[in-house]
Structures are given as structure tokens and as C-alpha cells.
Amino acid sequence: MWAAQHSLKANASPASVWALWADPDRWGDWNRDIASAEIDGPFAVGSTARIRFRRGPRLTFAITALEHERRFTDETALPGARMAHEHRVEPDGDGVRISNRISIDGPAAPFYGLLMGRRIRASLPDFVESERRLAEGQPALRPVGPELWVAETPLRVLGVEAGRRMAVVRLSGGGLFVHSPAELDERLRAELDALGDVRFVLPASAIHGHLFMEQYRAAYPDAELLAAPFLAGRRPDLAFDGLLGGTPDPRWADDIDQAPFLGNRFVEEIVFFHRPSRSLLLGDLCWDVGDAAPLPTRLWARGPRMRRALGPTPAFRLSTRNKRAARRSIDRILEWDFDRIVTGHGEIVETGGRAALREAFAWLPAGTGPD
């Protein structure tokens, strides 16, 4: 047998967790790989669920065990094996503990463990974290400053839990400026609609923050999609309305300034400064990973010295070849009067951001010396 599991404590009731599981229309809220799900009868032992995944085949699962507001198990047949997914919620102090366990049994279990095990282990923490957040009734968007909100969702990169953060600015002239858009589920869309009309949707770079732009095109046909440098070639499926550069669009220039970070071989990121909240909006330029993050995440963000500080990842630093261009970019950004840094990954730097950014790039040569 092969198995993997993950659990978290939630400040919620068994009923609120059970509501996520008993309604197949909500399965895609906690498992973002699910495009749709339906059950051929009541949510009970013996019923069959048909699940269509965003990537991969459509599978049929049978509900084989169920205790109301406590646990249920669904199973599917694989050639030479059976895969079971157990969902469990149990009282834990003043809250509950949510657990997910996936097991594979049968002669071919070792093969499937090698084939799918890494992906399953990577997905389980995302499932449970989404279930916890939804069961606790946390809003998708949370305010972090005047006319500035963020939404935080799971993201794994090369097997590393990176997390991702979307930022939303309500412009003084009306409408919303959506930076690094997150997946647009019903809850997020309702909260965006309550804030205002989505007018501009844009990524930080051709690498960061463009994965779900097509969903915003479909949901908000009047919104403008802006491309970061080199993104149009990577996303020929999208018809962009403009290209981001070093000069802010007049329609948001009263609230937001912008500048490119140059000098990296692979990433030309557009950095934004939101004046009303004195906040810098970043994508991959800098991470600030806390000590509670998993060890692989801390190694990726900090490098072998493991010292916590805001800064570029070792990989980003290594690929910054034109240090003179990078220094000019950072010097321009440091001219802005920001205090907070809203990072794309890790924790938000709530205050002292300008000094932290200066220190993060102290390794760049001063002035206009050689590259």
C-alpha cells in the first residue's frame, strides 16, 4: 500500500466543514484541480461521483464510507489498484482538525506511488488549507491599506510551496486595478464586484501572475488585459489591450507609479507603487518567507545560509547578469516614498519596506560602475 496524509486545525465547526464536502458543486473550491463534479444520487454510501479534472481524465468515484459531519471516503478503480480519498473532521479543542488521506492499494500500488505520489503529496496541504479557510468563513480579499486589498492562494513551483498573492487597488477615478490575478472562483468574483468594476488586469512579469487572466477576460469583457514585457509571445491565446512599460497609464497615474526592474536574464518585472497606501507591489523580485514555512520553501527563498530577510531568491540573484541596469532600476524604485511591500510570495513587509529593499539589493554595485 502507498499512502499520504495532511491535517490542520481550524477555528470552525464540523457542520461548516461538512457543508464543503456534502455539496459536489463546492468540491472545486477546495480542490482547484476539479473543473466540475456531480453525484448520481444523495450524498450517501453507494452513490457515484463523476469528476472532470482541469488537467487529466474524467474519473468516477464511489462513496464507500460516510459518517455525517465526521468523515467520508470515495474510491476509484485503477488498473491493478484502487485509490481511496478519506476526508475526516474531528473536534480539537475549541475548533476542529481537518484531515485528508489518500491511499493506493493493490498489486500496482508501488507503481502508482512512483507515478503520482509526488503530485498527491504536494496537493494535500493545498486541499486542507483551502478547506480550513472556507470553513472558517474567511473572505477571499482582505484589506491591507487604504484602497488596497490582497488575496492569498496556494501555489507550488517545482515541488516547492511558494504561495501567491494578488493585489487589488480601487482607483480614485473609479474601477479596480487587479495585479497578479488569482483564480476567479465565485467567492472572489462576488467580493471584487462588491468593491467596484474590474477595469485593468495585469501581471508583474511574463513569469508571475498571468495564469488566470483568461478567466477575467471571460468574466469582465470590458476590462483591459495588459501584458508584461515578453508575455504576449508566451500567451498567444490572449488578446492583450496594451503593453506595460516604465510609464504609468494616465488612467491610474494619479494613484500608481511604475518602473521596470532590468538586468535579469529571464524576468523583466514591472514594479508598482500605490501612493495612497505607500505600498510597493511586487511579483518575484523579492520574497520574505517566515520561519514557519516548510524547509524546502525557506531553502528556495533564502539559500543555504537560511537567514530571514526580504530579498531576491538565490536563483533570481544569480540570473541578474546586468548589475548596472539592475542598480539603476532599484535606485529609481527607492526614490518612491513607500513603507509597505506587498510581496508576491511570502509575508508582507508592513513597515520599514524602503530600508528593507535597500538592504536586499546592497550586493549590487553602487553608481554606474561596470556590470
Contacts in CASP RR format, 6 or more apart in sequence:
PFRMAT RR
TARGET T0000
AUTHOR 0000-0000-0000
METHOD contacts of the structure
MODEL  1
MWAAQHSLKANASPASVWALWADPDRWGDWNRDIASAEIDGPFAVGSTAR
IRFRRGPRLTFAITALEHERRFTDETALPGARMAHEHRVEPDGDGVRISN
RISIDGPAAPFYGLLMGRRIRASLPDFVESERRLAEGQPALRPVGPELWV
AETPLRVLGVEAGRRMAVVRLSGGGLFVHSPAELDERLRAELDALGDVRF
VLPASAIHGHLFMEQYRAAYPDAELLAAPFLAGRRPDLAFDGLLGGTPDP
RWADDIDQAPFLGNRFVEEIVFFHRPSRSLLLGDLCWDVGDAAPLPTRLW
ARGPRMRRALGPTPAFRLSTRNKRAARRSIDRILEWDFDRIVTGHGEIVE
TGGRAALREAFAWLPAGTGPD
1 103 0 8 1.000
1 104 0 8 1.000
1 105 0 8 1.000
1 106 0 8 1.000
1 109 0 8 1.000
2 103 0 8 1.000
2 104 0 8 1.000
2 109 0 8 1.000
2 110 0 8 1.000
2 112 0 8 1.000
2 113 0 8 1.000
2 117 0 8 1.000
3 101 0 8 1.000
3 102 0 8 1.000
3 103 0 8 1.000
3 104 0 8 1.000
4 101 0 8 1.000
4 102 0 8 1.000
4 103 0 8 1.000
4 117 0 8 1.000
4 120 0 8 1.000
4 121 0 8 1.000
4 124 0 8 1.000
5 99 0 8 1.000
5 100 0 8 1.000
5 101 0 8 1.000
5 102 0 8 1.000
5 124 0 8 1.000
6 99 0 8 1.000
6 100 0 8 1.000
6 124 0 8 1.000
6 125 0 8 1.000
6 127 0 8 1.000
6 128 0 8 1.000
7 97 0 8 1.000
7 98 0 8 1.000
7 99 0 8 1.000
7 100 0 8 1.000
7 128 0 8 1.000
8 97 0 8 1.000
8 98 0 8 1.000
8 128 0 8 1.000
8 129 0 8 1.000
8 132 0 8 1.000
9 92 0 8 1.000
9 95 0 8 1.000
9 96 0 8 1.000
9 97 0 8 1.000
9 98 0 8 1.000
9 132 0 8 1.000
10 17 0 8 1.000
10 95 0 8 1.000
10 96 0 8 1.000
10 97 0 8 1.000
10 98 0 8 1.000
10 131 0 8 1.000
10 132 0 8 1.000
10 135 0 8 1.000
10 136 0 8 1.000
11 94 0 8 1.000
11 95 0 8 1.000
11 136 0 8 1.000
12 95 0 8 1.000
12 96 0 8 1.000
12 132 0 8 1.000
12 135 0 8 1.000
12 136 0 8 1.000
12 137 0 8 1.000
13 95 0 8 1.000
13 96 0 8 1.000
13 135 0 8 1.000
14 69 0 8 1.000
14 70 0 8 1.000
14 89 0 8 1.000
14 90 0 8 1.000
14 91 0 8 1.000
14 96 0 8 1.000
15 69 0 8 1.000
16 135 0 8 1.000
16 136 0 8 1.000
16 137 0 8 1.000
17 69 0 8 1.000
17 89 0 8 1.000
17 96 0 8 1.000
17 98 0 8 1.000
17 131 0 8 1.000
17 135 0 8 1.000
18 68 0 8 1.000
18 69 0 8 1.000
18 89 0 8 1.000
19 26 0 8 1.000
19 135 0 8 1.000
20 26 0 8 1.000
20 27 0 8 1.000
20 29 0 8 1.000
20 30 0 8 1.000
20 131 0 8 1.000
20 134 0 8 1.000
20 135 0 8 1.000
21 27 0 8 1.000
21 43 0 8 1.000
21 72 0 8 1.000
21 87 0 8 1.000
22 43 0 8 1.000
23 43 0 8 1.000
24 37 0 8 1.000
24 38 0 8 1.000
24 39 0 8 1.000
24 43 0 8 1.000
24 49 0 8 1.000
25 37 0 8 1.000
26 134 0 8 1.000
27 34 0 8 1.000
27 37 0 8 1.000
27 51 0 8 1.000
28 34 0 8 1.000
28 35 0 8 1.000
28 37 0 8 1.000
28 185 0 8 1.000
29 130 0 8 1.000
29 134 0 8 1.000
29 185 0 8 1.000
29 186 0 8 1.000
29 187 0 8 1.000
30 127 0 8 1.000
30 130 0 8 1.000
30 131 0 8 1.000
30 134 0 8 1.000
31 123 0 8 1.000
31 127 0 8 1.000
31 130 0 8 1.000
32 54 0 8 1.000
32 126 0 8 1.000
32 130 0 8 1.000
32 183 0 8 1.000
33 53 0 8 1.000
33 54 0 8 1.000
33 55 0 8 1.000
33 123 0 8 1.000
34 51 0 8 1.000
34 52 0 8 1.000
34 53 0 8 1.000
34 54 0 8 1.000
35 52 0 8 1.000
35 53 0 8 1.000
35 54 0 8 1.000
36 51 0 8 1.000
36 52 0 8 1.000
37 49 0 8 1.000
37 50 0 8 1.000
37 51 0 8 1.000
37 52 0 8 1.000
38 49 0 8 1.000
38 50 0 8 1.000
39 47 0 8 1.000
39 48 0 8 1.000
39 49 0 8 1.000
39 50 0 8 1.000
39 63 0 8 1.000
40 47 0 8 1.000
40 48 0 8 1.000
40 49 0 8 1.000
40 50 0 8 1.000
41 47 0 8 1.000
41 48 0 8 1.000
43 63 0 8 1.000
43 66 0 8 1.000
43 72 0 8 1.000
44 63 0 8 1.000
44 66 0 8 1.000
45 63 0 8 1.000
45 64 0 8 1.000
45 65 0 8 1.000
45 66 0 8 1.000
46 62 0 8 1.000
46 63 0 8 1.000
46 64 0 8 1.000
47 62 0 8 1.000
47 63 0 8 1.000
48 60 0 8 1.000
48 61 0 8 1.000
48 62 0 8 1.000
48 63 0 8 1.000
49 60 0 8 1.000
49 61 0 8 1.000
49 62 0 8 1.000
49 63 0 8 1.000
49 74 0 8 1.000
50 58 0 8 1.000
50 59 0 8 1.000
50 60 0 8 1.000
50 61 0 8 1.000
51 58 0 8 1.000
51 59 0 8 1.000
51 60 0 8 1.000
51 61 0 8 1.000
52 58 0 8 1.000
53 59 0 8 1.000
59 76 0 8 1.000
60 76 0 8 1.000
61 74 0 8 1.000
61 75 0 8 1.000
61 76 0 8 1.000
61 85 0 8 1.000
62 74 0 8 1.000
62 75 0 8 1.000
62 76 0 8 1.000
63 72 0 8 1.000
63 73 0 8 1.000
63 74 0 8 1.000
64 73 0 8 1.000
64 74 0 8 1.000
64 75 0 8 1.000
64 84 0 8 1.000
65 71 0 8 1.000
65 72 0 8 1.000
65 73 0 8 1.000
65 86 0 8 1.000
66 72 0 8 1.000
66 73 0 8 1.000
69 89 0 8 1.000
70 88 0 8 1.000
70 89 0 8 1.000
70 90 0 8 1.000
71 86 0 8 1.000
71 87 0 8 1.000
71 88 0 8 1.000
71 89 0 8 1.000
72 86 0 8 1.000
72 87 0 8 1.000
73 84 0 8 1.000
73 85 0 8 1.000
73 86 0 8 1.000
73 87 0 8 1.000
74 84 0 8 1.000
74 85 0 8 1.000
75 82 0 8 1.000
75 83 0 8 1.000
75 84 0 8 1.000
75 85 0 8 1.000
76 82 0 8 1.000
76 83 0 8 1.000
78 104 0 8 1.000
78 108 0 8 1.000
78 112 0 8 1.000
79 108 0 8 1.000
80 106 0 8 1.000
80 107 0 8 1.000
80 108 0 8 1.000
81 104 0 8 1.000
81 105 0 8 1.000
81 106 0 8 1.000
81 107 0 8 1.000
81 108 0 8 1.000
81 109 0 8 1.000
81 111 0 8 1.000
81 112 0 8 1.000
82 104 0 8 1.000
82 105 0 8 1.000
82 106 0 8 1.000
83 102 0 8 1.000
83 103 0 8 1.000
83 104 0 8 1.000
83 112 0 8 1.000
84 102 0 8 1.000
84 103 0 8 1.000
84 104 0 8 1.000
84 105 0 8 1.000
85 100 0 8 1.000
85 101 0 8 1.000
85 102 0 8 1.000
86 99 0 8 1.000
86 100 0 8 1.000
86 101 0 8 1.000
86 102 0 8 1.000
86 103 0 8 1.000
87 99 0 8 1.000
87 100 0 8 1.000
88 98 0 8 1.000
88 99 0 8 1.000
88 100 0 8 1.000
88 101 0 8 1.000
89 96 0 8 1.000
89 97 0 8 1.000
89 98 0 8 1.000
89 99 0 8 1.000
90 96 0 8 1.000
90 97 0 8 1.000
90 99 0 8 1.000
91 97 0 8 1.000
96 135 0 8 1.000
98 128 0 8 1.000
98 131 0 8 1.000
98 132 0 8 1.000
98 135 0 8 1.000
99 128 0 8 1.000
100 124 0 8 1.000
100 127 0 8 1.000
100 128 0 8 1.000
100 131 0 8 1.000
102 120 0 8 1.000
102 124 0 8 1.000
104 112 0 8 1.000
104 113 0 8 1.000
104 116 0 8 1.000
113 120 0 8 1.000
118 159 0 8 1.000
122 156 0 8 1.000
122 159 0 8 1.000
122 161 0 8 1.000
125 154 0 8 1.000
125 161 0 8 1.000
126 154 0 8 1.000
126 156 0 8 1.000
129 154 0 8 1.000
130 154 0 8 1.000
139 187 0 8 1.000
139 191 0 8 1.000
140 151 0 8 1.000
140 182 0 8 1.000
140 185 0 8 1.000
140 187 0 8 1.000
140 188 0 8 1.000
140 191 0 8 1.000
141 149 0 8 1.000
141 150 0 8 1.000
141 151 0 8 1.000
141 168 0 8 1.000
141 188 0 8 1.000
141 191 0 8 1.000
141 192 0 8 1.000
141 195 0 8 1.000
142 149 0 8 1.000
142 150 0 8 1.000
142 151 0 8 1.000
143 149 0 8 1.000
144 150 0 8 1.000
144 277 0 8 1.000
144 279 0 8 1.000
144 340 0 8 1.000
144 342 0 8 1.000
144 348 0 8 1.000
145 277 0 8 1.000
145 279 0 8 1.000
145 340 0 8 1.000
146 276 0 8 1.000
146 277 0 8 1.000
147 169 0 8 1.000
147 170 0 8 1.000
147 171 0 8 1.000
147 172 0 8 1.000
147 255 0 8 1.000
147 274 0 8 1.000
147 276 0 8 1.000
147 277 0 8 1.000
148 167 0 8 1.000
148 168 0 8 1.000
148 169 0 8 1.000
148 170 0 8 1.000
148 274 0 8 1.000
148 276 0 8 1.000
148 277 0 8 1.000
148 279 0 8 1.000
148 342 0 8 1.000
149 167 0 8 1.000
149 168 0 8 1.000
149 195 0 8 1.000
150 165 0 8 1.000
150 166 0 8 1.000
150 167 0 8 1.000
150 168 0 8 1.000
150 342 0 8 1.000
150 348 0 8 1.000
151 165 0 8 1.000
151 166 0 8 1.000
151 168 0 8 1.000
151 182 0 8 1.000
151 188 0 8 1.000
152 163 0 8 1.000
152 164 0 8 1.000
152 165 0 8 1.000
152 166 0 8 1.000
153 163 0 8 1.000
153 164 0 8 1.000
153 166 0 8 1.000
153 182 0 8 1.000
153 183 0 8 1.000
154 161 0 8 1.000
154 163 0 8 1.000
154 164 0 8 1.000
155 161 0 8 1.000
155 162 0 8 1.000
155 163 0 8 1.000
155 164 0 8 1.000
155 345 0 8 1.000
156 162 0 8 1.000
156 163 0 8 1.000
159 296 0 8 1.000
160 294 0 8 1.000
160 296 0 8 1.000
160 297 0 8 1.000
160 300 0 8 1.000
161 293 0 8 1.000
161 294 0 8 1.000
161 296 0 8 1.000
161 297 0 8 1.000
162 297 0 8 1.000
162 300 0 8 1.000
162 345 0 8 1.000
162 346 0 8 1.000
163 345 0 8 1.000
163 346 0 8 1.000
164 180 0 8 1.000
164 182 0 8 1.000
164 209 0 8 1.000
164 344 0 8 1.000
164 345 0 8 1.000
165 180 0 8 1.000
165 342 0 8 1.000
165 343 0 8 1.000
165 344 0 8 1.000
165 345 0 8 1.000
165 346 0 8 1.000
165 348 0 8 1.000
166 178 0 8 1.000
166 179 0 8 1.000
166 180 0 8 1.000
166 181 0 8 1.000
166 182 0 8 1.000
166 209 0 8 1.000
167 178 0 8 1.000
167 179 0 8 1.000
167 180 0 8 1.000
167 281 0 8 1.000
167 342 0 8 1.000
168 176 0 8 1.000
168 177 0 8 1.000
168 178 0 8 1.000
168 179 0 8 1.000
168 192 0 8 1.000
168 195 0 8 1.000
169 176 0 8 1.000
169 177 0 8 1.000
169 179 0 8 1.000
169 252 0 8 1.000
169 255 0 8 1.000
169 256 0 8 1.000
169 274 0 8 1.000
170 176 0 8 1.000
170 177 0 8 1.000
170 195 0 8 1.000
170 196 0 8 1.000
171 177 0 8 1.000
171 199 0 8 1.000
171 251 0 8 1.000
171 252 0 8 1.000
171 254 0 8 1.000
171 255 0 8 1.000
171 256 0 8 1.000
172 254 0 8 1.000
172 255 0 8 1.000
172 276 0 8 1.000
173 254 0 8 1.000
174 196 0 8 1.000
174 197 0 8 1.000
174 199 0 8 1.000
175 196 0 8 1.000
175 197 0 8 1.000
175 198 0 8 1.000
175 199 0 8 1.000
176 192 0 8 1.000
176 195 0 8 1.000
176 196 0 8 1.000
176 197 0 8 1.000
176 198 0 8 1.000
176 199 0 8 1.000
176 200 0 8 1.000
177 199 0 8 1.000
177 200 0 8 1.000
177 202 0 8 1.000
177 252 0 8 1.000
177 255 0 8 1.000
177 256 0 8 1.000
178 192 0 8 1.000
178 198 0 8 1.000
178 200 0 8 1.000
178 201 0 8 1.000
178 202 0 8 1.000
178 216 0 8 1.000
179 202 0 8 1.000
179 203 0 8 1.000
179 204 0 8 1.000
179 272 0 8 1.000
179 281 0 8 1.000
180 203 0 8 1.000
180 204 0 8 1.000
180 208 0 8 1.000
180 209 0 8 1.000
180 283 0 8 1.000
180 344 0 8 1.000
181 201 0 8 1.000
181 203 0 8 1.000
181 209 0 8 1.000
181 212 0 8 1.000
181 213 0 8 1.000
181 215 0 8 1.000
181 216 0 8 1.000
182 188 0 8 1.000
182 212 0 8 1.000
183 211 0 8 1.000
183 212 0 8 1.000
183 215 0 8 1.000
184 212 0 8 1.000
184 215 0 8 1.000
184 216 0 8 1.000
184 219 0 8 1.000
189 219 0 8 1.000
192 198 0 8 1.000
197 220 0 8 1.000
197 222 0 8 1.000
197 223 0 8 1.000
198 216 0 8 1.000
198 219 0 8 1.000
198 220 0 8 1.000
198 223 0 8 1.000
199 222 0 8 1.000
199 223 0 8 1.000
199 224 0 8 1.000
199 251 0 8 1.000
200 223 0 8 1.000
200 224 0 8 1.000
200 226 0 8 1.000
200 249 0 8 1.000
200 251 0 8 1.000
200 252 0 8 1.000
201 213 0 8 1.000
201 216 0 8 1.000
201 217 0 8 1.000
201 220 0 8 1.000
201 223 0 8 1.000
201 224 0 8 1.000
201 225 0 8 1.000
201 226 0 8 1.000
202 225 0 8 1.000
202 226 0 8 1.000
202 227 0 8 1.000
202 228 0 8 1.000
202 244 0 8 1.000
202 270 0 8 1.000
203 209 0 8 1.000
203 210 0 8 1.000
203 213 0 8 1.000
203 227 0 8 1.000
203 228 0 8 1.000
203 231 0 8 1.000
204 228 0 8 1.000
204 269 0 8 1.000
204 270 0 8 1.000
204 271 0 8 1.000
204 281 0 8 1.000
204 282 0 8 1.000
204 283 0 8 1.000
204 284 0 8 1.000
204 285 0 8 1.000
204 344 0 8 1.000
205 228 0 8 1.000
205 229 0 8 1.000
205 231 0 8 1.000
205 267 0 8 1.000
205 268 0 8 1.000
205 269 0 8 1.000
205 270 0 8 1.000
205 283 0 8 1.000
205 284 0 8 1.000
206 228 0 8 1.000
206 229 0 8 1.000
206 230 0 8 1.000
206 231 0 8 1.000
206 234 0 8 1.000
206 267 0 8 1.000
206 268 0 8 1.000
207 266 0 8 1.000
207 267 0 8 1.000
207 284 0 8 1.000
208 267 0 8 1.000
208 269 0 8 1.000
208 283 0 8 1.000
208 284 0 8 1.000
208 344 0 8 1.000
209 283 0 8 1.000
210 228 0 8 1.000
210 231 0 8 1.000
210 234 0 8 1.000
210 235 0 8 1.000
213 225 0 8 1.000
213 235 0 8 1.000
213 238 0 8 1.000
214 237 0 8 1.000
214 238 0 8 1.000
216 223 0 8 1.000
216 225 0 8 1.000
217 223 0 8 1.000
217 225 0 8 1.000
217 238 0 8 1.000
217 239 0 8 1.000
224 241 0 8 1.000
224 242 0 8 1.000
225 238 0 8 1.000
225 239 0 8 1.000
225 240 0 8 1.000
225 241 0 8 1.000
225 242 0 8 1.000
226 240 0 8 1.000
226 241 0 8 1.000
226 242 0 8 1.000
226 243 0 8 1.000
226 244 0 8 1.000
227 235 0 8 1.000
227 238 0 8 1.000
227 240 0 8 1.000
227 242 0 8 1.000
227 243 0 8 1.000
227 244 0 8 1.000
228 244 0 8 1.000
228 268 0 8 1.000
228 269 0 8 1.000
228 270 0 8 1.000
229 243 0 8 1.000
229 244 0 8 1.000
229 245 0 8 1.000
229 260 0 8 1.000
229 268 0 8 1.000
229 270 0 8 1.000
230 268 0 8 1.000
231 240 0 8 1.000
232 238 0 8 1.000
232 240 0 8 1.000
232 243 0 8 1.000
244 258 0 8 1.000
244 270 0 8 1.000
245 258 0 8 1.000
245 260 0 8 1.000
245 270 0 8 1.000
246 258 0 8 1.000
246 259 0 8 1.000
246 260 0 8 1.000
246 270 0 8 1.000
247 258 0 8 1.000
248 256 0 8 1.000
248 257 0 8 1.000
248 258 0 8 1.000
255 274 0 8 1.000
255 275 0 8 1.000
255 276 0 8 1.000
256 272 0 8 1.000
256 273 0 8 1.000
256 274 0 8 1.000
256 275 0 8 1.000
257 272 0 8 1.000
257 273 0 8 1.000
257 275 0 8 1.000
257 336 0 8 1.000
258 270 0 8 1.000
258 271 0 8 1.000
258 272 0 8 1.000
258 273 0 8 1.000
259 270 0 8 1.000
259 271 0 8 1.000
259 273 0 8 1.000
259 329 0 8 1.000
259 332 0 8 1.000
259 333 0 8 1.000
260 268 0 8 1.000
260 269 0 8 1.000
260 270 0 8 1.000
260 271 0 8 1.000
260 329 0 8 1.000
261 267 0 8 1.000
261 268 0 8 1.000
261 269 0 8 1.000
261 270 0 8 1.000
261 271 0 8 1.000
261 285 0 8 1.000
261 326 0 8 1.000
261 329 0 8 1.000
261 330 0 8 1.000
261 333 0 8 1.000
262 268 0 8 1.000
262 322 0 8 1.000
262 325 0 8 1.000
262 326 0 8 1.000
262 328 0 8 1.000
262 329 0 8 1.000
263 320 0 8 1.000
263 321 0 8 1.000
263 322 0 8 1.000
263 323 0 8 1.000
263 325 0 8 1.000
263 326 0 8 1.000
263 329 0 8 1.000
264 316 0 8 1.000
264 319 0 8 1.000
264 320 0 8 1.000
264 321 0 8 1.000
264 322 0 8 1.000
264 326 0 8 1.000
265 319 0 8 1.000
265 320 0 8 1.000
265 321 0 8 1.000
266 319 0 8 1.000
267 284 0 8 1.000
267 316 0 8 1.000
267 319 0 8 1.000
269 282 0 8 1.000
269 283 0 8 1.000
269 284 0 8 1.000
269 285 0 8 1.000
271 280 0 8 1.000
271 281 0 8 1.000
271 282 0 8 1.000
271 285 0 8 1.000
271 329 0 8 1.000
271 333 0 8 1.000
272 280 0 8 1.000
272 281 0 8 1.000
273 279 0 8 1.000
273 280 0 8 1.000
273 281 0 8 1.000
273 333 0 8 1.000
273 336 0 8 1.000
273 338 0 8 1.000
274 280 0 8 1.000
274 281 0 8 1.000
277 340 0 8 1.000
278 337 0 8 1.000
278 338 0 8 1.000
278 339 0 8 1.000
278 340 0 8 1.000
279 338 0 8 1.000
279 339 0 8 1.000
279 340 0 8 1.000
279 341 0 8 1.000
279 342 0 8 1.000
280 333 0 8 1.000
280 336 0 8 1.000
280 338 0 8 1.000
280 340 0 8 1.000
280 341 0 8 1.000
280 342 0 8 1.000
280 353 0 8 1.000
280 357 0 8 1.000
281 342 0 8 1.000
282 341 0 8 1.000
282 342 0 8 1.000
282 343 0 8 1.000
282 344 0 8 1.000
283 343 0 8 1.000
283 344 0 8 1.000
283 345 0 8 1.000
284 313 0 8 1.000
284 316 0 8 1.000
284 344 0 8 1.000
284 345 0 8 1.000
285 312 0 8 1.000
285 316 0 8 1.000
286 310 0 8 1.000
286 311 0 8 1.000
286 312 0 8 1.000
286 341 0 8 1.000
286 343 0 8 1.000
286 357 0 8 1.000
286 360 0 8 1.000
287 301 0 8 1.000
287 310 0 8 1.000
287 311 0 8 1.000
287 312 0 8 1.000
287 313 0 8 1.000
287 343 0 8 1.000
287 344 0 8 1.000
287 345 0 8 1.000
287 346 0 8 1.000
288 308 0 8 1.000
288 309 0 8 1.000
288 310 0 8 1.000
288 311 0 8 1.000
288 341 0 8 1.000
288 343 0 8 1.000
288 346 0 8 1.000
288 347 0 8 1.000
288 348 0 8 1.000
288 349 0 8 1.000
289 297 0 8 1.000
289 298 0 8 1.000
289 301 0 8 1.000
289 302 0 8 1.000
289 308 0 8 1.000
289 345 0 8 1.000
289 346 0 8 1.000
289 347 0 8 1.000
290 298 0 8 1.000
290 308 0 8 1.000
290 346 0 8 1.000
290 347 0 8 1.000
291 298 0 8 1.000
291 308 0 8 1.000
293 301 0 8 1.000
293 346 0 8 1.000
298 306 0 8 1.000
299 306 0 8 1.000
300 313 0 8 1.000
300 315 0 8 1.000
301 313 0 8 1.000
301 345 0 8 1.000
301 346 0 8 1.000
302 308 0 8 1.000
302 309 0 8 1.000
302 314 0 8 1.000
303 313 0 8 1.000
303 314 0 8 1.000
309 356 0 8 1.000
309 359 0 8 1.000
309 360 0 8 1.000
310 341 0 8 1.000
310 343 0 8 1.000
310 349 0 8 1.000
310 353 0 8 1.000
310 356 0 8 1.000
310 357 0 8 1.000
310 359 0 8 1.000
310 360 0 8 1.000
311 360 0 8 1.000
311 361 0 8 1.000
312 320 0 8 1.000
312 360 0 8 1.000
312 361 0 8 1.000
317 363 0 8 1.000
320 326 0 8 1.000
321 371 0 8 1.000
322 371 0 8 1.000
323 364 0 8 1.000
323 365 0 8 1.000
323 371 0 8 1.000
324 365 0 8 1.000
324 368 0 8 1.000
324 369 0 8 1.000
324 370 0 8 1.000
324 371 0 8 1.000
325 371 0 8 1.000
326 361 0 8 1.000
326 364 0 8 1.000
327 361 0 8 1.000
327 364 0 8 1.000
327 365 0 8 1.000
327 366 0 8 1.000
327 367 0 8 1.000
327 368 0 8 1.000
328 368 0 8 1.000
330 357 0 8 1.000
330 358 0 8 1.000
330 361 0 8 1.000
330 364 0 8 1.000
331 367 0 8 1.000
333 357 0 8 1.000
334 354 0 8 1.000
334 357 0 8 1.000
334 358 0 8 1.000
337 354 0 8 1.000
338 353 0 8 1.000
338 354 0 8 1.000
339 351 0 8 1.000
339 352 0 8 1.000
339 353 0 8 1.000
339 354 0 8 1.000
340 348 0 8 1.000
340 349 0 8 1.000
340 350 0 8 1.000
340 351 0 8 1.000
340 353 0 8 1.000
341 348 0 8 1.000
341 349 0 8 1.000
341 353 0 8 1.000
341 356 0 8 1.000
341 357 0 8 1.000
342 348 0 8 1.000
343 349 0 8 1.000
349 356 0 8 1.000
END
